[in-house]
Amino acid sequence: MTNATMEETQETREQLAEACRQRAAQYGFISRLFRKEITSELLDELHGLHYRVHTGNDNIDEGYRLIATYLSGIWDNTITELAADYMRTFFGHGYSGHAAAYPFESIYTNEKRLLMQGARDEVLALYRAAGLDKKDDWKEGEDHIALELEYMQVLALRTANALEVGDERQATTLLKSQLNFLDDHLYAWAPLLAIDMKRFSQTDFYTGLAFLMEGFLEEDVELLEDILEE
């Protein structure tokens, strides 16, 4: 291998590592918005962000537009309004299986729309195989959308770390694991969750989050497929 080829390989690894870090940051950002109601501190942080206008993905663009529009009109009761919409969107007024955009994979992959079904057991096994465990203060099922997004965040960061030390075999294994998880779990149900979020949410913030998540996952599936085909 010539010096030029080695430099090109190193540059490619660095670019891919940076892309994985950016992916991890976006997974973490979206996961955070799903995890619990918006706090005043998070609202201030969100209000200070710059939201891209033209990303090349219509769903992401619409998501950012709706979120930015909502945040441009915050008022004294915004925290209360968002908390109410969070509960209404994701939990409704009681559980029936069809009364809200329940943020659990089991609901969307089980004919009876029941909680704590096979999908939960499968993702829990994957988390444990990756050396991950939920925090003691987390009381929801392991197939909650926030945890599945966070799992992808962790794998993306591990991929970046592997690339930075030149471990391409480990990086490839991790990338395949991410694409498999999207195919088998996250992307198999998150678009359905997004549809329900658009139906039940009453603020542009959570409607925007639905578009943002849907668009980002679309892009990430395509990106991983392209990387692994090379």
N, C-alpha and C positions, 0 to 999 in steps of 0.2 A: 504494500500500500504506500503510495507516494505521500509526501507531506501535504500536498494540496488536497488529496482525497481524505486524509485524516482530519484536516481542518474543516472540510465540508461536512464530514460525519459529525464532528464535534459541534459545529454550528447547527446542524439539523437536530441533534439531541437537545441543545440548549433552547432552540425554538419550540420544540415539542414539550419540553419541561415547563417553559413559560406558559404555553397554551394550557397545560394541565393545571397549573397554579391558578390561572384565570378561571378555568372550569370549576375548580374547587371553590374559589371565592364566590362564584355565582350560585353553586349548589348550596353553600353555606348561607348566603343571603336569602335565598328563597325559603330554605328550611326554617330560618329564623322567623320569617313572617307567618309561617304555618304553625309554629310550635305553640304559641300562646297569644293572648291578646296583646295589642300594642301598648307599650308603656310610654310615659311622657318622655323618658330619655331616648327611647328608640324613635319616637315621633320627631323629636328635635333632630336626630341624626338623619332620618329619612328626608326631612324638610330641607336639609342642607346639601343633599346629593344633587349631582347633575345627571339628568336622565336623557339618554341618547334618543335622537329623533329618527334617524334612518340607519337601521342595523342590517337591513337586507332580509329580515323576516317579518312578515306582516303581523303575526301574533305578538312578537316581542315589541314591535313598534306600538301596537295598540295598547299593550299592557303598560308600557312606560308612559304613554300619553294619558291613560286613565288615572294612573297612580299620581303622576305629576299634577294633573288637573285637580284631583282631589286635595292634594297637599297644598296647592296654591290658595285654597280657601279654608284653611284650618281656623277654628274658632274655639271659644272657651270650652265647649262641650264635645270637641272632636274625640277625645279619649273615650268618653262615655258612648258616643255614637259608634265608634269602631268596636268597642267591647260588645255592644249589643249586636252589631252586625256579625261579629265573629261567632257569637253563640247562635244566632239565628241561622247563619250560613252553614255552619258545621254540625250543629246539634239540634236545631229546630226547637220545637216545643215538646219534645218527648220522642222516644225512639219507636219508629215503626218500620224502618228499613227504607222508607221512601220519602221521609219528611224533611230531609236536609241533604247537603253534600257531605255525608259522613266521611271523614278523612282516613279511612282504613281500607287496605287492599281487600280484606276478607269480604267486605260488603259488596264489592264489585266483581269478585271472582267466585262467589258462592250463590247458587240458584236461589236459596232462601234468604239471601242478604243478611247473614248472621255475622256477628263479631267473633273474633278468636277462633277462626277456622284454619284450614290447612295452610293458607297463605301466610298466616302469622307464624306457624310452626316452621315453615320453610325459611322465611327471612331470619327468624331467630337463630336457626342453625347456621346460616351464612354469617351473621354477626359474630357468633361465638367462634366459628372457624377462623374469622379474621382477628380474633382476640379482643372483640368489642363486647361491652355490656352496657345496659342502660343505667342511667344514674338513679339513685335511690328515690329522688323526688319526682321521677317520671312515673305517672300512674296509668298511662294509657297503654294500649296494645303495641307490640313491637312492629306491627305492620302499618303504623301511622305514617302518613305522608312525610312528616318532618323527619322521622328517623330514617326512612328510605332515602331521602335526599341527603341526609347527613352521612349515611353509609357511602354514597357515591362521592361525597366530598372527601372522605377519608381515603378512599381508593385512589382518587385523582391526585391527592397530595403524595401518597405513597409512590405513585407512578412518577411524579416529578422528582422525588428524591432518588428513585432508582436510576432515572435518566442522568441525573446530575453526577452520580458516581460511576456512570458507564455500564450499569447492569441492564443491558438491553433485554436479556431473556426475562428477567423479573418484570421489567416494564411491560413487555408484551403479554405476559401472563396476567398482569393486573388490568391491562386494557381489555383483554378478552373477558375477564371477569366482569368488568363494567358493562360491556355490551351485552353479555349474557343476562346480567341483572336487569338491564333495561328491557330486553326482549321478554324475559320470563316473568318479570315483576313490575317494576316502576312504570315503564312505558305501555304495559299491557292494560293499565287501569287509570293512570293519571289523566289521560285525555277525557275519560268518562267523568272523572271527578271535576275536571274543568267545566264540562258541560253543565253539571249540576250546580257548580258555584255560580255560573252566569245566571242560572235560573233562580237561585235562592238569595244571592247577595243583594243588598239594597244600597250599597255604596260603591262608587267607582273604584275605591281602593281594592276591595276584594274581587270585584269583577276584573280589574286590571291584573291582579295577582294570578287569576285563572289564565288570562291570555299570556302573561309573562311565562308562567310555568310551562304551558303547552308549547309555546314557541321555542323556549330554551331546550326542552327535551327533544323536540323535532330536530333542532340543530345539532344537539349532542349525539344523537343516534347516527345522523349522517356523517358527522366528523369522525366518530369511532370507526364506522364502516370504512371510510376512506383511508384512515390511518392503517388499519389492519389489512387492507387490500394491497398496500404498497410493499 
